[in-house]
Amino acid sequence: MKIYTVYRVDYRTNKHELIGKVVERRKEERNNNAADMLRLAQKIYAPSSFNPNIFIINEGSSAGPLFGGA
């Protein structure tokens, strides 16, 4: 079980704001687990269906953040 922390970027103040967490409960690796979790986080936490200000970080990994948007 992987836990992804969800952040929102406020570009006016250039600060990252913790807005929640998303838990992945898949038992095995699939094609785009992190991308699927980003889409889920955007669906749950974004005020609109497409919000490039949201990104996620896998708490158990040294990999960098996964950004949504263009």
C-alpha positions in Angstrom: 0.0 0.0 0.0 1.5 3.3 -1.1 0.5 6.7 0.3 0.7 9.8 -1.9 0.7 13.2 -0.3 -1.3 15.8 -2.3 -0.1 19.4 -2.5 -1.5 22.6 -4.1 0.9 25.3 -5.4 -0.2 28.9 -4.8 1.6 30.7 -7.6 1.0 34.2 -6.1 2.9 33.4 -2.9 5.0 30.5 -4.4 4.1 28.2 -1.5 3.2 24.5 -1.4 0.1 23.8 0.6 -0.7 20.3 2.0 -4.3 19.5 1.1 -4.5 15.7 1.7 -3.4 12.2 1.0 -4.4 9.5 -1.4 -3.9 5.8 -0.6 -3.2 3.3 -3.4 -4.5 -0.1 -2.5 -3.5 -2.1 -5.6 -1.5 -5.2 -4.7 0.5 -5.3 -7.9 2.2 -2.8 -10.2 0.2 -1.7 -13.3 1.1 0.6 -16.2 0.6 4.0 -14.7 -0.1 3.8 -11.0 1.3 7.2 -10.2 -0.5 8.9 -13.0 -3.8 7.2 -12.0 -3.3 8.4 -8.4 -2.7 11.9 -9.7 -5.9 11.8 -11.6 -7.7 10.6 -8.5 -6.2 13.3 -6.4 -7.3 15.9 -9.0 -10.8 14.5 -9.0 -11.0 14.6 -5.2 -9.2 17.8 -4.3 -9.4 20.1 -7.4 -12.2 22.6 -7.5 -12.4 22.1 -11.3 -11.9 18.9 -13.3 -8.5 20.1 -14.5 -6.2 21.9 -12.0 -2.5 22.1 -12.9 -1.7 23.5 -9.5 -2.0 20.0 -7.8 0.9 17.6 -7.5 1.6 14.4 -5.5 4.6 12.9 -3.8 5.0 9.2 -3.0 5.9 9.1 0.7 7.9 5.9 0.5 10.0 6.8 -2.6 13.0 9.0 -3.3 11.5 9.9 -6.7 10.4 13.5 -7.3 6.9 14.9 -7.4 4.4 14.1 -10.1 2.8 17.2 -11.4 -0.6 17.6 -13.0 -1.4 19.9 -15.8 0.3 21.0 -19.0 
